[in-house]
Amino acid sequence: MREAIDSDTRRQLYSQRIGTVEPVFGNNWHNKRLHRLNLRDTTKVNTQWKLYCMVHNIEKLAKSGLGSKRGRYEH
């Protein structure tokens, strides 16, 4: 691990992981209770994981208000 974040550039890139990747894993594990995948084939596992990530992204969009009618101009 020390070799992975030895330089300032690598340390800065690694610190961005906390804000981009790990919240998705934490949300799927803790809030969605995704502790294990139910399927066995690689293609099926990838599909199941992508579905969970898609739900995560849709929830983020819904919470941000994107696509809501508030603030739009009425015709």
Beta strands, then each sheet from edge to edge (+ up, - down):
end
